[in-house]
Amino acid sequence: MATLRQVAKRAGVSVGTVSNVINGRVAVSPDLRQRVDDAIAALDYQPDQVARSLKTGRTRTAAIVVPDITNPFFPQIVLGAERALTRQHYSLITFNTDDNLEREKQALSLLRSRRVDGVLLVIAPSRDVTHISRTLDAGIPVVCLDRKPKGLDNIDTVTVDNFSAAKECVSHLVAMGHREIAMFTGTLTLANARDRVKGYKAALRESGISIQPELIKEGDFRQETGYRLCLETFAGNRRPSALFISNTLMTLGALEALNKLGLRCPEEVALASFDGLPLPDLFRPAITAVIQPAYEIGRLGAEQLLQRLGNASHAAPVHVELPTELKVRESSFTPSRTFAGR
């Protein structure tokens, strides 16, 4: 097994410089850092984390807790976080909660007992934040990603401007000639889901279109729910000409339902999604979507966590709100005909 001295000798630096690179507490020039990183990789050097944690009080591990690892949005967040942390020689543990509060509580309890240095958290739908407060009280910094916890103002967050993004997307559908636009939301206990509904309503109001509560259908960001809500929406004689759907998985479910119903998109019903589909060029029609910077959410969240672990442990909470991008594609084009009965 390679030693710290061997790494220093190969890199042509002092043992102290190698230690500074690994610990990340003292600034090291990019050239020296690269030489040390190359030597560590060449020698497959592995620090004794148990011994180091006893000496420093740090384990050099962080964790990320996400609600649905099958949702293409969240692996991109994990990837951004992992790359930022790896550059600082941190390991990242990933937990999946299936949007279940009890699993989230169990995950944070386990992470406290394992003494991870920090946590990146995408909360499950709930108003209970006691387990998050308990983690902060244990001296473990937490950065919330994508979703803001209600009633917990002393925590760092990295999110997007959900209100403005939803408003822009629905305004585009209105500009395409649509007046009856159904919306499939996520669970409304989540702030991002509520903000998307607010954006939807604001776009309609600004266009002088009456809000029809029956066209707003609450879901849970799951594919099977998008399928069910779409079937329900088109079960009656009065049908919307467009759908605005709050995430990728529900959009996939809605597309499946439209296919089952024999409804063509966009000729008979237009569609726009909050979140882009994976491999969008393979879908026909190509889906109009609000593109979220998922990788950046993870990267910036990890960098903020590292700041907390450095010299910013007592600084005021940081709330980062990133912009999105509306990609207009075929699915939201003006329909060629209207439904009878509308």
Helices and strands as residue ranges (DSSP letters): H 4-11, H 15-23, H 30-43, H 49-56, E 61-66, H 73-86, E 91-96, H 101-113, E 118-121, H 130-137, E 142-145, E 156-160, H 162-175, E 181-185, H 191-206, G 213-215, E 216-218, H 223-233, E 242-245, H 248-261, E 270-274, G 280-282, E 288-291, H 294-309, E 319-322, E 325-327, G 330-332
